[in-house]
Amino acid sequence: MGFIEKFGVWTAEQQDAARAVLARVEAEDLRTIRVSFVDQHGLLHGKTIPASGLPAVFRAGLGCVSTLLSKDTSGTTVFSAFNADGGLGVAEMAGAADVVLVPDPTTFHLVPWAPGTARLLCDLRFQNGEAVPFCSRGVFRTALERAGAAGYGYVTGLEIEFHLYRRAGHVPNDDGIGVCAHPTPVEPITRGNQLLSENLGDEVEPVTRRIREVLDRMGIELRSIEVEFGADQLEVTLDPAAGLGPADAMVLLRSTVKQLARRTGYHATFMCRPQIADSKSSGWHLHQSLVEGTRNAFVPADGEGPVSSVGRHFIAGQLAHARAACVFANPTINGYKRFQPYSMAPDRVAWARDNRGAMIRLVGSAEDGSTHIENRIGESAANPYLYMASQLHSGLAGIEAALPLPPSADDPYTTEAGRLPANLREAVDALEADTGLAKAMGAQFVAYYAGLKRAEIARFERTVTDWEQREYFDLY
């Protein structure tokens, strides 16, 4: 009996999917499988196996060093991995022990730019079969289970901005991959604001077409791809879908865009605000609704106004926990440079009807059943599982407590309302102070995540920046 059967970690749906995957691998003569998991920063890690090894992985999973969970964004190990508790109070991680990658067969998809290759996303388990509490996918699944217990499904639609530059001096080898340099030398495509520019859209069409076609082959159909406000900035949107799927799609979309861009002489970055002339901040607007069966729970009944009572409480919950949830929506130091007044990004905790300056924008109509909220707080680098989990937990807390919705902020940049955190340190402090959200996300997970972010902040504060050099080098 293998690990997966022994501990009963697959559902009946996953068991059926596994059989279908093995048949497809053989029928399509696939040779290589990428077995991947999403780390705490929303980035893919994993191992590559020959297709002949997939049946064994479907029985036993695949071992992976647990220290990957202890690293900050630089790859530096933050916690004492060789201690008896792995530095995290978890005996199963002692001495940098392995965790088990458990593939989710329902996530199987082709990697179209790599011939004969497919990928599977994984969940993380300890060797005793227990779920790893630091697995991002598991954290979001817990939030979805909470919603399901309350009778709701969670539907999200994604609207993501990113920057696309030409790689300077790109000379590809036979595989289409150029020389790697850090930081990546790039050349801007345009200067100045270019919102929905037809000319720029045509100039980058060869690479955007390739992105669209490849994502489509992976089962991720773009609703749109368009030129955004800032120079070199693009935006993609995805139709709403329920459950884990949109978070999985976001991880795969980011990874795909970056890999395809590099192979075609471009560099794509989901960093919020690059230090390049005319760059604007990139945001990730998260469209959300709850469903009861097939009915949109945010659609108001007669006399309820623009949103149902469930929707009002859900918005109120997201407002109440906004400062704490900000660390998951904006996990980087760079992301807080986006919160500027009159920038189409929020700077305070407020909601409004169809106003892009507010943190939460109420949109859609009761007539066609499309009433939903757009939370504009996030940056494009956010871990989607943690971003969505924190938003869902916040909204459900508002429903459970029947929180009242404050008045609409029709002038969102002048309304008296609490401010969003000014930096990552304030956001971490807010999370640790919010006992309700910390309990929902998991006290052990919150302590772990806060430790990672504080280590990242400490590294930043020890670094001499370009600004300091320019400001003080000649002055003093």
NUSE-133748 format. One record per atom (N, C-alpha, C, CB): residue in one letter; x negated, y, z. Coordinates in steps of 0.1 Angstrom, whole numbers, plus 5000, padded with zeros to 4 digits. Glycine has a CB too. Example, Ala and Ser with C-alpha at 12.3 -4.5 7.8 and 13.67 -1.06 7.14 Angstrom:
A486849435078
A487749555078
A486849675078
A488749555090
S487249785071
S486349895071
S487150005079
S485949945057
//
This chain:
M499249885000
M500050005000
M499150125000
M501050005012
G499350224991
G498550344990
G499050454999
G498550394976
F498350555000
F498650665009
F500050725007
F497550785008
I500350744994
I501650814991
I502850724995
I501750844976
E502750594993
E503850504997
E503850485012
E503750374990
K502650465018
K502550445032
K503250555040
K501050435036
F502950675037
F503550785045
F504750845039
F502450895046
G505250785028
G506550825022
G506650975019
G507650795032
V505551025012
V505451165010
V506151214997
V504051215009
W506551114988
W507251154976
W508751134978
W506751074964
T509551224971
T510951204970
T511251104959
T511651344968
A512551064958
A512950974947
A512751044933
A514450934948
E512951184933
E512751254921
E511251254917
E513151404922
Q510351264926
Q508951264923
Q508451124919
Q508151304936
Q509051014925
Q508750884921
Q509150854906
Q509450774930
D510350904902
D510750894888
D509850974879
D512250944887
A509551094884
A508651184875
A507251114873
A508451324882
A506751054884
A505450984882
A505450884871
A505050924896
R506550804871
R506550704860
R506650764847
R507850614863
A507450874846
A507550944833
A506251004829
A508651054834
V505451054838
V504151114836
V503151014830
V503551184848
L503150894837
L502250794832
L502550744818
L502250674841
A503850744815
A504250704801
A503850814791
A505750674801
R504050934795
R503651044786
R502151054784
R504151184792
V501351034794
V499951034793
V499450934782
V499251014806
E500050814783
E499750714774
E500250744760
E500250574778
A501450794758
A502050814745
A501350924738
A503550854747
E500851034745
E500251144739
E498751134739
E500651274746
D498251024744
D496750994744
D495951104751
D496250974729
L496451144762
L495751244770
L494551184777
L496751314781
R493451264778
R492251204783
R491851264796
R491151234773
T492251384799
T491751454811
T492851514819
T490751564807
I492851494832
I493851554841
I493151644852
I494651434848
R493651764853
R493151854863
R494151844875
R493152004858
V493651804886
V494451784899
V494151904908
V494051644906
S495051994909
S494852124915
S495752154927
S495052234904
F495252234936
F496052284946
F495852434947
F495752224960
V496752504953
V496752654954
V496152684968
V498052714952
D495152764969
D494552794982
D495252914988
D493052834980
Q494752955000
Q495353065008
Q495453195001
Q494653075021
H494553214990
H494553334983
H495353334970
H493153374980
G496053214968
G496853204956
G496053164944
G497553324953
L494853104946
L494053064935
L493952914934
L492553124937
L493752864922
L493752724919
L492352664922
L494152694905
H492352554929
H491152474931
H491452324929
H490552484946
G490452244926
G490852104924
G489752024918
G492052084917
K490051904913
K489151814906
K489751774893
K488851694915
T488751734884
T489151684871
T488851534870
T488451754860
I489851454866
I489751314865
I490051264851
I490651244876
P489451144847
P489951084835
P491351034836
P488950964831
A492051044825
A493450994826
A493650854831
A494151014812
S492650774828
S492650634833
S492750624849
S491450554828
G492250734855
G492250734870
G493550784876
G491150814875
L494550824868
L495750884873
L496550784881
L496550944862
P496750664877
P497550564885
P496950554899
P497550434879
A495650554901
A495050544914
A495350674922
A493550524913
V495350784916
V495650914923
V497150914927
V495351034914
F497950854918
F499450844922
F499650754933
F500250804909
R498750664936
R498850574948
R498250634960
R498250444945
A497050694959
A496250724971
A495950874973
A494950654970
G496450954963
G496051094964
G494551114960
G496351154977
L494051224964
L492651254960
L491951334972
L492451334947
G490851284977
G490251354988
G489551494984
G489151274994
C489651584993
C489051724990
C488551785003
C490151814983
V487451845003
V486851905015
V487752005021
V485451955013
S487952005034
S488952095041
S488352235042
S489352035054
T487052255041
T486452385043
T486952485032
T484952375042
L487552435021
L488152535012
L489252615018
L488752455000
L489852565028
L490952635035
L490352745045
L491852545043
S489052735048
S488452825058
S487752945051
S487452745066
K487852965039
K487053065032
K487853185029
K486553005019
D487153305029
D487853425025
D487653445010
D487253545033
T488053565005
T488053584991
T486653584985
T488653724988
S485553594993
S484253584988
S483653444987
S483253674996
G484453344992
G484053214993
G483253185005
G483153174981
T483153285014
T482453265027
T483353195037
T482053405033
T482753085044
T483453015054
T483653095066
T482752875056
V484853125070
V485153215081
V485153145094
V486453285079
F485653025095
F485852945107
F484752845109
F487252885107
S484552795121
S483452705124
S483852565120
S483152705139
A483652525107
A484152405101
A483552285108
A483852405087
F482352285114
F481752165119
F482052145134
F480252175117
N482852225140
N483252205153
N484252095154
N483952335159
A484552045166
A485451935168
A486851965164
A485351895183
D487252085163
D488552125158
D488552195145
D489252215169
G487452185138
G487252255125
G487352405126
G488352215116
G487252455138
G487252605140
G488652665140
G486452675130
L489652575138
L491052625137
L491952555147
L491552595123
G491352485156
G492252415166
G492952295160
G493252505172
V492352235150
V492952115143
V491952005142
V493452155129
A492151905150
A491251795151
A491051725138
A491751685161
E492051725129
E491951655116
E490951725107
E493351645110
M490551845110
M489551915102
M488151915108
M490052055100
A487951835118
A486651835125
A485551795115
A486751735137
G484451865116
G483251825108
G483451845093
G482851685111
A484351935089
A484651955075
A485151835068
A483352005068
A486051765076
A486651645071
A487451665058
A487551575081
D487751565051
D488651575039
D490051585043
D488451445030
V490751665034
V492251655033
V492551575020
V492851805034
V493851545019
V494251465007
V495151554998
V495051345012
L494751564986
L495551624975
L496651524971
L494651674963
V497851564974
V498951474970
V499651534957
V500051454981
P499451474946
P500051544934
P501551544934
P499551464921
D502151644929
D503551654927
D503851634912
D504151804931
P504351514909
P504551474895
P505451564887
P504951334894
T506351634894
T507351724887
T506651844882
T508451764897
T505451874886
T504751994881
T503851964869
T503852054892
F503851834864
F502951794853
F503151884840
F503151654849
H502051934835
H502152024823
H500852014815
H502452164826
L500952044802
L499752044794
L498852164797
L500052044779
V497552154794
V496652264794
V496252294779
V495352244803
P497152364772
P497052364757
P495652414751
P498152444752
W494952494759
W493652544753
W492552444755
W493352674759
A492752334762
A491752234764
A492352104759
A491452224780
P491852064747
P492451944740
P492451824749
P491651914728
G493651754748
G493851624755
G493851644770
G492751534752
T494251764775
T494151784790
T495551824795
T493151904793
A495851784807
A497051824815
A496651854829
A498151704814
R497651904836
R497351944850
R498551904859
R497152094851
L498251874872
L499251854882
L498951944894
L499251704887
L499952004900
L499852084912
L500051984924
L500752194913
C499352014935
C499351924946
C499751994959
C497951864948
D500251914969
D500451954982
D499351894991
D501851914988
L499051955002
L497951905011
L498451835023
L497152025015
R497851715025
R498151635037
R496851595044
R498851505033
F496951575057
F495851525065
F495751375062
F495951555080
Q494651315066
Q494551165063
Q495451085072
Q493051125066
N496051145082
N497051065090
N498551085084
N497051115104
G498551155072
G499851165066
G500551295069
G500751055069
E500151365079
E500851495083
E500551605073
E500351535097
A501551695072
A501351805063
A500351905069
A502751875061
V499451955060
V498452055064
V499252185066
V497352075054
P499152245078
P499952365081
P499452495073
P499952395096
F498252485067
F497752595060
F497952585045
F496252615063
C498752495041
C499052475027
C500152575022
C499552325024
S499752665013
S500652775009
S501952715004
S500052854998
R501952614996
R503152554990
R504052505001
R502752444980
G503452445012
G504252395023
G504852505031
G503352315032
V504152615032
V504752735040
V505952785033
V503652845041
F505952795019
F507152835012
F508252735012
F506752864997
R507852605012
R508852495012
R509652505025
R508252365011
T508952535036
T509652545049
T510652665049
T508652575060
A510352775043
A511352885041
A512552845033
A510653005035
L512252765022
L513352725014
L514252625021
L512852655001
E513652545030
E514452445038
E515352525048
E513552345045
R514752635054
R515552715063
R516752775055
R514752825069
A516552825043
A517652875035
A518652775032
A517152945022
G518152655028
G519052545025
G519952505037
G518352425020
A519352505049
A520152465061
A521252565064
A519152455073
A521052695059
A522052795061
A523052795049
A521352935062
G522852705040
G523752695028
G523352775016
G525052735033
Y522152825016
Y521752915005
Y520552854996
Y521253045010
G520552884984
G519452864975
G518853004972
G519852794962
Y517553004970
Y516753124968
Y516353134954
Y515553134978
V516753244947
V516553264933
V515653384931
V517853284925
T514553374924
T513653484922
T513253504907
T512353464930
G513153624903
G512653664890
G511353744891
G513753734881
L510453724882
L509053784884
L508853894873
L507953684883
E508254004878
E507854114869
E506454154874
E508854234871
I505454114865
I504054124870
I503254214860
I503453984870
E502454304866
E501554394858
E500054344860
E501654534862
F499354364849
F497854334850
F497154414839
F497654174847
H495854414840
H495054484830
H494254394821
H494054574838
L494154434809
L493454354798
L492354444792
L494454304788
Y491154404792
Y489954474787
Y489254384777
Y489054524798
R488454444768
R487554364760
R486354334768
R487254444747
R485754214766
R484554184773
R483354244765
R484354024774
A482554324771
A481454394764
A480454284759
A480854494773
G480054294747
G479054204741
G479454064741
G477854224749
H480754034740
H481153894740
H480653814728
H482753894740
V479853714731
V479353634720
V479653484724
V477753644718
P480753434719
P481253304724
P480353194719
P482653284720
N480253084726
N479652964721
N480652884714
N479052884733
D480352754711
D481252674703
D482652654709
D480652544699
D482652664723
D483952644730
D484752774731
D483652584743
G484152884726
G484853014728
G484653084741
G486352984726
I483753034749
I483453094762
I482153174761
I483452984773
G482253304765
G481053384765
G480153364777
G481453524763
V479053444777
V478153444789
V478853504801
V476853524785
C478653444812
C479253484825
C478353594831
C479553374834
A478953704835
A478253804842
A479153864853
A477753924833
H478553904865
H479353954876
H478754084881
H479453854887
P479554194882
P480954204877
P480954194862
P481554324882
T482154154857
T482254134842
T482154264835
T483654074839
P481254284826
P481154404818
P482254414808
P479754414811
V483054524808
V484254534800
V484254674793
V485554514808
E484954674782
E485254804775
E486754824774
E484654794760
P487154954778
P488554984777
P489054974763
P488855124783
I490354934762
I491054924749
I491555064745
I492154824749
T492155134755
T492755264753
T492455364764
T494255244752
R492755484762
R492655594772
R493955654774
R491555694768
G494255694786
G495455774789
G496655674791
G495755864778
N497855734793
N499055664796
N499655614783
N500055744803
Q500055484783
Q500455424770
Q501755344772
Q499355324765
L502655384780
L503855314783
L504655274771
L504755394793
L504855144769
L505655084758
L505155124744
L507055114759
S503855154743
S503255204730
S503255084720
S501755244732
E503955114709
E503955014698
E502554994692
E504955064687
N501855104690
N500455084684
N499555004693
N499855224683
L499555024706
L498754944715
L499254804715
L498655004729
G500554784715
G501154654715
G500654574703
G502654664716
D500654644692
D500154574680
D498654544681
D500454654668
E497854624687
E496454604687
E496054484695
E495754724693
V496854464706
V496554344715
V497454224711
V496654384730
E498254234701
E499154124697
E498553994695
E499954164685
P497353984689
P496753854688
P496553774701
P495353864681
V496053844711
V495853784724
V497153764731
V494853854733
T498153854731
T499353844738
T500253734731
T500153974738
R500153714718
R500853614711
R500353474716
R500753624696
R499053464717
R498353344721
R498853304736
R496853354720
I498853404744
I499353384758
I500753334758
I499253514766
R501653404750
R503053364750
R503253224745
R503853464741
E502453184734
E502653054728
E502152944738
E501853044715
V500952974744
V500452874753
V501352854765
V499052914758
L501852964771
L502752944783
L503952874779
L503053084788
D504452894767
D505652824763
D505452674762
D506152884749
R504252634757
R503952494757
R503752434771
R502652474749
M503452514780
M503352474794
M504752464801
M502452554802
G505752514794
G507152524800
G507452644808
G507252404810
I506552754805
I506852884811
I507152984800
I505552934819
E508453014799
E508853094788
E508953244793
E510253054783
L508153324786
L508253474790
L509553534786
L507053544784
R510053614794
R511253694791
R510753814782
R511953744803
S509653874786
S509053984778
S507553994781
S509754114781
I506854054772
I505454104774
I505354234768
I504453994768
E504854334775
E504954474770
E503754554776
E506254534774
V503554664769
V502554764773
V503054844785
V502054854761
E502254854796
E502754924808
E502155064808
E502254844821
F502355134819
F502055274821
F500655314818
F502555324834
G499755244826
G498355284825
G497555234813
G497655244838
A496355294811
A495555244800
A495155094803
A494255324799
D495255014792
D494854874793
D495754784802
D493454864798
Q496954834804
Q497854764814
Q498954704806
Q498354864824
L499254574810
L500354504804
L501354454815
L499854384795
E502554414811
E503454354820
E504154244814
E504554464825
V504354134822
V505154024817
V506253994827
V504253894816
T507353944822
T508553914831
T508953774828
T509654014829
L509553714838
L510053574837
L511553574842
L509253474846
D512353494836
D513753484840
D513853424854
D514553394830
P514953464861
P515153414874
P515253254875
P516253474881
A514753194885
A514953054887
A514853024902
A513752974880
A515252904906
A515452874920
A514252794926
A516652804923
G514052804939
G513152714946
G511652744944
G513352574942
L510852634944
L509352644942
L508952684929
L508752514946
G509752664918
G509352684905
G508752814901
G510552654896
P509452924905
P508853054902
P507453084908
P509753164906
A507253034920
A505853044926
A504852964919
A505953004941
D505252844915
D504352754907
D503952834894
D504952624904
A505052884888
A504852954875
A503953074876
A506252994869
M504053144887
M503153264889
M501753224890
M503653334901
V501453124897
V500053074898
V499453034885
V499952954908
L500252954878
L499852904865
L499753014854
L500852794859
L500653114855
L500553224846
L499253304848
L501753324848
R498953334860
R497753414863
R496453344858
R497553444877
S496453214861
S495253134857
S495153124842
S495352994864
T496253094836
T496353084821
T495853214814
T497753044817
V496453324819
V496153454812
V494653484813
V496953564819
K494053454825
K492653484827
K491753384818
K492253464842
Q492153264818
Q491353164810
Q491453194795
Q491753024813
L492653214790
L492853244776
L492153374772
L494253254773
A492253474780
A491653604777
A490153584776
A491953714788
R489453514785
R488053494784
R487653424771
R487553424796
R488453334767
R488053254755
R488253334742
R488853124754
T489053444743
T489253524731
T488553664731
T490753544729
G487553674740
G486753794741
G487353904749
G486653844727
Y488353874758
Y488953974767
Y488653934781
Y490453984764
H488954034790
H488954004804
H490254054810
H487754074811
A491053964817
A492253994823
A492054004838
A493453894820
T492554104845
T492454114859
T493854144865
T491354214864
F494154074876
F495354104884
F495054184897
F496053974888
M493754234898
M493354324908
M494254444907
M491854364907
C494654494919
C495654604919
C495254734911
C496054644933
R494054784915
R493654914909
R492154904905
R493955034919
P491854864893
P490454864889
P489755004889
P490354804875
Q488455004891
Q487755124891
Q487255154877
Q486555114901
I488255184869
I487955214854
I488855334851
I488255084845
A488355424843
A489055544839
A490455514834
A488255624829
D491455594839
D492855594835
D493555474840
D492855604820
S492955394848
S493655274853
S494755314863
S492755174860
K495855254862
K496955274872
K497155144880
K498355304865
S497755154892
S497955034900
S498854934894
S498455074914
S498554804896
S499454694891
S500254644902
S498554584884
G501554634900
G502454584910
G503154454906
G503554684914
W503754384916
W504454264913
W505854294919
W503754134918
H506854314911
H508254344916
H508954214916
H508954444907
L509454174928
L510054044931
L511554064931
L509553984944
H512254014921
H513754014920
H514253894928
H514254014905
Q515253914936
Q515753814945
Q517253814947
Q515053834959
S517753694949
S519153684953
S519353544960
S520153694940
L520353534967
L520753404973
L521953344965
L521053414988
V522053214964
V523153154958
V523753054968
V522753084945
E525153044967
E525852934975
E526452844964
E526953004984
G525852734962
G526252654951
G525852714938
G527752624951
T526752754930
T526452834917
T526852974918
T527152764906
R527353014930
R527853154932
R526753244937
R529053154941
N526553364931
N525653464936
N526153524949
N525353574926
A525553494960
A526053544973
A525853694975
A525253474984
F525253764966
F525053904967
F526153984960
F523753954962
V526953914952
V528053984944
V529154014954
V528553884933
P529554144955
P530454194964
P531954154961
P530454344966
A532754134971
A534154114969
A534754254968
A534854034980
D536054264964
D536754394963
D536654464976
D538154374959
G536154594975
G536154684987
G534854674995
G537254654996
E533854584991
E532654564998
E531554664993
E532154424996
G531754734983
G530754834978
G529854764968
G529954884990
P528654814966
P527754764956
P527154624958
P526654854953
V527254574971
V526554444974
V527354384986
V525054464979
S527454254986
S528154184996
S527554205010
S528254034993
S528354165020
S527854175034
S526554085036
S528954125044
V526553965029
V525353885030
V524153955024
V525553755022
G524354025013
G523354095007
G522854215015
G523754154993
R523754285022
R523454395030
R522554355042
R524654465036
H522954235048
H522154185059
H520754145054
H522854075066
F520754085043
F519454035037
F518554155035
F519653955024
I519054255029
I518154375027
I517754435040
I518954485019
A518654445050
A518254495063
A517154415069
A519554495072
G517254285067
G516154195073
G514854225066
G516554055071
Q514854245053
Q513554275046
Q513054415051
Q513754275031
L513854505053
L513454635058
L512854625072
L514654735058
A513554545081
A513154535095
A511754465096
A514154455102
H511454375087
H510154305087
H509154345076
H510354155086
A509454465070
A508654505058
A507154525062
A509254625052
R506854595073
R505454625076
R504754495079
R505454715088
A505354395085
A504654275088
A504454185076
A505454195099
A505554185067
A505454105055
A504554165045
A506854095049
C504154285047
C503254355037
C501954285035
C503054495042
V501454225046
V500154155045
V500154035035
V499654105058
F501353985033
F501453875023
F501753925009
F502553775027
A502454035008
A502754104995
A501554174990
A503954194997
N500654224999
N499554304995
N498354255003
N499754454998
P497754134999
P496754075008
P495354125006
P496753935005
T495154224997
T493754274994
T493654415000
T493454274979
I492354455002
I492054595006
I492454694995
I490554605010
N492154654983
N492454734972
N493954764970
N491954674959
G494754674974
G496254684971
G496854804978
G496954564975
Y496354854989
Y496954964996
Y496755094989
Y496454965010
K495855104979
K495755224972
K496855254962
K494455224964
R497855154962
R498955164953
R500155244959
R499455034949
F500155254973
F501255314980
F501155464980
F501355264994
Q501455524969
Q501355674967
Q502755734964
Q500355704956
P503055854969
P504355914965
P504455954951
P504556034974
Y505655944945
Y505955984931
Y505055904922
Y505656134929
S504855774924
S504055694916
S504755574911
S502755644924
M506055564912
M506855444909
M506455324918
M506755414894
A505755354929
A505455254939
A505955304952
A503955214939
P506455224961
P506955284974
P505855324983
P507755174981
D506155414992
D505255455003
D505955445017
D504755595001
R507255405017
R507955395030
R508955285029
R508555525034
V509455245041
V510455135042
V511855195040
V510355065056
A512355175028
A513655225024
A514255155012
A513555375021
W515555165010
W516255094999
W517055204992
W517054975004
A517455174980
A518255264972
A518955194961
A517455384967
R519955244956
R520655194944
R519955234931
R522155234944
D519355144924
D518755164911
D517855284911
D519855184901
N516855284921
N515855394922
N514455324923
N516155484934
R513655344913
R512355284913
R511355334923
R511755284899
G511655444930
G510755494940
G510955424954
G510955644942
A512055354956
A512355284968
A511655154969
A513855274970
M511355104981
M510754974983
M511754864978
M510454954998
I512954874981
I513954784977
I514954854968
I514754714989
R515054804956
R515954864946
R517154764943
R515254894932
L518354814946
L519554734944
L519954744929
L520654774953
V520054634922
V520354644908
V521354534904
V519054624899
G521854534892
G522854444887
G524254494889
G522654304893
S525254404885
S526654444886
S527454324891
S527154504873
A528554354897
A529454254902
A530254194890
A530454314912
E530454274880
E531254234868
E530554114861
E531354344858
D529254114860
D528654004853
D527953904863
D527654054842
G528153934876
G527553844886
G526053854888
G527853704883
S525453974884
S523953984884
S523454064895
S523554044871
T524254094905
T523854174917
T522654114923
T524954194927
H521554184925
H520354134932
H519554244936
H519554034922
I518454214944
I517554314948
I516154304941
I517354314963
E515454414939
E514154414934
E513254474945
E514054494921
N512454394951
N511454444961
N510154484954
N511254334973
R509854604955
R508754664947
R507454674955
R509054794941
I507354604966
I506254624976
I504954554971
I506654574989
G505054444963
G503954354962
G502854404951
G504454224958
E501654354953
E500654364943
E500554234935
E499254404949
S499954244923
S499954134914
S498954024919
S499554174900
A498154054928
A497153954934
A497753864945
A495954024938
A498953894949
A499553824960
A499653674958
A500953884964
N499453594969
N499753454968
N501253444967
N499153384981
P501853384956
P503253384955
P504053304965
P503553324941
Y503453194970
Y504153114980
Y504353194993
Y503452984983
L503253274997
L503353345009
L504153475008
L501953385014
Y504053534996
Y504853654993
Y506353614994
Y504553714979
M506753514987
M508153474986
M508653425000
M508353374976
A507853345007
A508253295020
A508453405030
A507153195025
S507653505030
S507753615039
S509053695036
S506553705039
Q509353715023
Q510553785019
Q511853705023
Q510553815004
L511753575020
L512953495023
L513153485038
L512753355017
H512153465046
H512353455061
H512853585066
H510953425068
S512353705061
S512853835065
S514253855062
S511953945059
G514653815050
G516053835046
G517053745054
G516253805032
L516553615056
L517453525064
L517553575079
L516853385064
A516453625084
A516553685098
A517653795099
A515153735102
G517653875088
G518753985088
G520153925087
G518454075076
I520353815080
I521653755079
I521953695093
I521653645068
E521053625099
E521353555112
E521653655123
E520153465116
A521053775122
A521253875133
A522353975128
A519953945136
A522853955116
A523854045111
A523354195112
A525254035118
L522154215108
L521554345109
L522354445100
L520054345105
P522554565105
P523254665097
P522254735087
P523854775106
L522854765076
L522054825065
L521954975067
L522554795051
P520755045068
P520755185069
P521155255057
P519355235073
P521455385057
P521855455045
P520855445034
P522155605048
S521355455021
S520555455010
S519655575009
S521355444997
A518355555005
A517355665004
A517455714990
A515955615008
D518355804987
D518555854973
D517355934969
D519755934972
D516555994978
D515356064975
D514255984983
D515356214979
P513755874978
P512955784985
P511555834990
P512655664978
Y511055944984
Y509755994988
Y509856114998
Y509056044975
T511156145001
T511356255011
T512156205023
T511956375005
T512856095021
T513656035032
T512856005045
T514355915027
E513456035056
E512856005069
E512955845071
E513456075081
A511855785069
A511855635071
A510455595075
A512255565058
G510355475081
G509055425085
G508055415073
G509155295092
R506855435075
R505855425064
R505355285063
R504655525066
L505055245051
L504355115049
L502955125054
L504355075034
P502255015057
P500855025062
P499955095053
P500354875065
A499055175058
A498155255050
A496955165045
A497655375058
N496755055052
N495554975048
N495854835053
N494255035054
L494954745049
L495054605053
L495054575068
L494054515046
R494254655075
R494154635089
R495454665096
R493054725095
E496154775092
E497454805097
E498454695094
E497954935092
A498354635082
A499254525079
A499054405087
A499154495064
V497854365090
V497554255098
V498054285113
V496054225099
D497854405118
D498354435131
D499854425131
D497854585135
A500554475121
A501954465121
A502454325121
A502454535108
L501754235113
L502154095113
L502054035127
L501354015103
E500954055134
E500753995147
E501654055157
E499254015151
A502154175155
A503154235164
A504554195162
A503054385164
D504854135150
D506254095147
D506453955150
D506454125131
T506853925162
T506953795167
T508053715159
T507353795182
G509053775154
G510053705147
G509553645134
G511253795144
L508853735126
L508253685113
L507153585116
L507853805105
A506353615126
A505153525129
A505653385133
A504353585141
K506753375140
K507353245144
K507853175131
K508453265154
A508553255123
A509153195111
A508053135101
A509953295103
M506953215099
M505853175091
M505053065097
M505053295087
G505153055110
G504352955118
G503253025126
G503752845108
A503353015139
A502353085147
A500953045144
A502653065162
Q500752915142
Q499352865138
Q498952915125
Q499352705138
F499852925115
F499452975102
F499153125103
F500552945092
V499953195110
V499753345111
V498353375118
V500853405119
A498053295128
A496753325135
A495553295125
A496553235147
Y495753185117
Y494753145107
Y494653255096
Y495153015101
Y495753295091
Y495753395080
Y495253535085
Y497153415074
A495653575097
A495053695102
A493553695104
A495753735116
G493053575109
G491653555110
G490853575097
G491353425116
L491453515086
L490853535073
L490853675069
L491653455063
K491953745071
K492053885066
K491153975075
K493453935067
R490953945088
R490154035096
R488654015092
R490354005111
A488253895088
A486953865083
A486653945070
A486653715081
E487653945062
E487554025049
E487354175052
E488753995040
I488154225061
I488054365065
I486654395071
I489154405075
A486154305079
A484854325085
A483754335075
A484554215096
R483854245065
R482854245054
R482954375046
R483054135044
F484154425044
F484254555037
F483654665045
F485754575034
E483954675058
E483454785066
E481954785068
E484154775079
R481354665065
R479854665066
R479254705053
R479454525070
T480054725043
T479454745029
T479354895027
T480354685018
V478254945021
V478155085017
V478755105003
V476655125016
T479755195003
T480555204991
T479955314982
T482055244994
D480455314969
D479955424960
D480355554965
D480655394946
W481455574971
W481955704976
W480955754987
W483355694982
E480555664996
E479555705007
E478255755001
E479355595017
Q477755674991
Q476555714985
Q476655854978
Q476155604974
R477655874971
R477856004964
R478056114974
R479056004954
E478756094985
E479156194994
E477956245003
E480256155003
Y477156145007
Y476156175018
Y474756175014
Y476356085029
F474456105003
F472956074999
F472156204998
F472955994987
D472756304991
D472056434989
D472356535000
D472356494975
L473656525005
L474056625015
L473256625028
L475556595018
Y472956505033
Y472156495046
Y470756465044
Y472856395055
//
